[in-house]
Each structure stands twice: as C-alpha cells, then as structure tokens.
C-alpha cells in the first residue's frame, strides 16, 4: 500500500501524543491547516481518538501511537 499525504498527516498527529500519560490529549484548533483538521477527523472516524478535534487516545489509538512512535524512533537519522 503506497503512503499518501493523508496517511502522513495521520501519522504526524499520532506522533504528537505523549505516551507517558493517559491524562494528556491534543487539541486541533480550527485555525490549523485543513489537512490536519481532516486527518484528526479520520482518526476519530477510525476510533483512534476520542474527539474529532483531537482529545485523548482510545485503547486502539494508543496502540497505533505506540507503533507510530516506535517506528519513527527506529528510522530517524
């Protein structure tokens, strides 16, 4: 499956979550780029975050964020 900008936008949001705590979420402001707002909506639709504008990670979202952040750590230069 080729990666496209939509997937990259979703990965970028998952990478921003602080995995050291479950008490910290994200807020995607209405002034954010439309691609970021749409990516957050897609993550919400997939059941990975609790709100369409960010919120907290769901249990599935936490796993996705862990995998995302692990992969980014492995491939960073």
Secondary structure, DSSP 4 states (H G I P E B T S, - for coil): ----HHHHHHHHHHHHS-TT-SS--EE--TTS-HHHHHHHHHHHHTTSEEETTEEEE-HHHHHHHHHHHHHHHHH--
